[in-house]
């Protein structure tokens, strides 16, 4: 079993301190060095809009300033990891934004608004994919992502909305028969629904990519489905995750970072270059989180 050596950890730490965005720097300091949480909240608030939602490239592949479901879900991910409760103003605003923009015809949310193509973004966030009638499965992703958060902060969410979305989600998941994608399965598994748990494990085993040769491209890597041992899909993917951890440790770049294994396919090259640098920090923090959670960091 490989572990990230102490010198390699220091290189990752130094990269985050010098090159990452303020948000990832603050998160690293809080999670790994016991720094206060306030700088994290302040850094996150820089992406908050007056409507309570989040935008402004919080998710580096989407550069539009207006609030989007993608950025708002990302903010809620951060806030939940921090243990923020329902009285935190950033949580209150983001949940209220999500509740107001729930679309019963989906049912759920579209990750991006219709004017997304007016701003730089990765091709997978184009309106063509997310428009009504498009191929994106919005009920699973971001539907499951928001459902999990609304259930967690249930004091702020209408009970009827959570119950109706839960029923729709359960029915939809039980009917799935095809590849769902690593991100979507990971989010779906976060929904505390006994009826879908076995089905999601079945889908995970069918979806996960086991060949390390394929992990250099964007795919359903085991760690994407189970980034830490308490992830809902971690137990059923234990052998795959162990191998992926060994492989991931070897992917550290000379500057101490981990790099994205996707790009914008030639779209908005100057903006992709900025997004790529921002992803370095986010992916490096994510790698360190997984290594620590799975006991893959050598002690100092």
LINNOR-V895376 format. One record per backbone hydrogen bond with DSSP energy under -0.5 kcal/mol. CO is the residue of the C=O (numbers start at 1). NH is the residue of the N-H. E is the energy in kcal/mol with one decimal. If there is no record, write none. Layout:
co=<CO	CO>
nh=<NH	NH>
e=<E	E>
This chain:
co=<3	4	5	6	7	8	9	10	11	12	13	14	15	15	16	21	22	23	24	25	26	27	28	28	29	29	30	37	37	38	39	40	41	42	43	44	45	47	49	53	54	55	58	59	61	62	64	64	68	69	70	71	72	73	74	75	76	77	78	79	80	85	88	88	89	90	91	92	93	94	95	96	97	99	102	103	103	103	108	110	111	111	113	115	116	120	122	123	126	126	127	129	131	136	137	138	140	142	143	144	145	146	147	148	149	151	152	153	154	158	159	160	161	162	163	164	165	166	167	168	169	170	171	172	172	173	181	182	183	184	185	186	187	188	191	193	193	194	194	196	197	198	199	200	201	202	203	204	208	210	211	211	212	214	219	220	221	221	222	228	231	233	234	235	237	238	239	240	241	242	243	244	245	246	247	248	249	253	257	261	264	266	268	268	269	270	271	272	273	274	275	276	277	278	279	280	280	281	282	283	284	285	286	287	288	289	290	291	292	296	296>
nh=<5	298	9	10	11	12	13	14	15	16	17	18	19	20	20	25	26	27	28	29	30	31	32	33	33	35	34	40	41	42	43	44	45	46	46	47	48	55	52	49	68	58	60	62	122	57	56	57	72	73	74	75	76	77	78	79	80	81	82	84	83	88	91	92	93	94	95	96	97	98	99	100	101	102	104	106	107	108	103	69	69	70	116	118	119	63	125	126	129	130	131	136	134	138	141	143	144	146	147	148	149	150	151	152	153	154	154	156	157	162	163	164	165	166	167	168	169	170	171	172	173	174	175	175	176	176	185	186	187	188	189	190	190	191	193	196	197	197	198	200	201	202	203	204	205	206	207	208	210	212	214	215	215	217	221	209	224	225	226	231	234	237	237	238	241	242	243	244	245	246	247	248	249	250	250	251	252	256	253	218	267	269	271	272	273	274	275	276	277	278	279	280	281	282	283	258	284	285	286	287	288	289	290	291	292	293	294	296	295	4	298>
e=<-0.5	-2.5	-2.5	-2.2	-1.8	-2.0	-2.8	-2.8	-2.1	-2.4	-2.4	-1.8	-3.4	-0.8	-1.0	-2.5	-2.5	-2.6	-2.5	-2.3	-2.3	-3.0	-2.9	-0.7	-1.2	-2.3	-0.6	-0.9	-1.9	-2.5	-2.2	-2.5	-2.4	-0.8	-0.5	-2.0	-1.5	-2.3	-2.0	-3.0	-2.1	-0.8	-0.7	-2.6	-2.4	-0.5	-1.4	-0.8	-2.4	-2.5	-1.9	-2.3	-2.2	-2.1	-1.9	-2.6	-2.4	-2.1	-1.8	-2.3	-1.2	-1.6	-0.6	-2.5	-2.5	-1.9	-2.8	-2.3	-2.1	-2.2	-2.8	-2.3	-1.5	-1.0	-0.7	-1.7	-0.7	-2.1	-3.3	-0.5	-0.5	-2.0	-1.7	-1.7	-1.9	-2.2	-2.2	-1.6	-1.1	-1.0	-2.1	-1.6	-2.5	-1.3	-2.2	-2.3	-1.2	-2.7	-2.7	-2.4	-1.6	-3.3	-2.2	-1.9	-2.7	-0.9	-0.7	-2.0	-0.6	-1.9	-2.5	-2.5	-2.4	-2.2	-2.0	-2.1	-2.7	-2.5	-2.3	-2.2	-2.8	-2.2	-0.7	-0.7	-0.5	-1.4	-2.5	-2.4	-2.2	-2.7	-2.3	-0.5	-1.2	-1.4	-1.8	-0.8	-0.8	-0.5	-0.6	-2.7	-1.9	-2.2	-2.4	-2.5	-2.3	-1.4	-1.8	-2.8	-0.6	-0.7	-1.9	-0.5	-1.1	-1.7	-2.0	-2.5	-1.2	-1.3	-2.1	-2.2	-1.8	-0.9	-0.6	-1.1	-2.8	-2.2	-1.8	-2.2	-2.4	-1.8	-2.2	-2.9	-2.1	-1.0	-0.6	-1.5	-0.9	-2.3	-3.4	-0.7	-2.2	-0.5	-0.6	-2.6	-1.9	-1.1	-2.7	-3.4	-1.6	-2.1	-2.6	-1.7	-1.1	-1.9	-3.4	-0.7	-2.0	-2.3	-2.3	-2.4	-2.3	-2.3	-2.2	-2.7	-2.5	-2.6	-2.3	-4.2	-1.4	-3.5	-0.5>
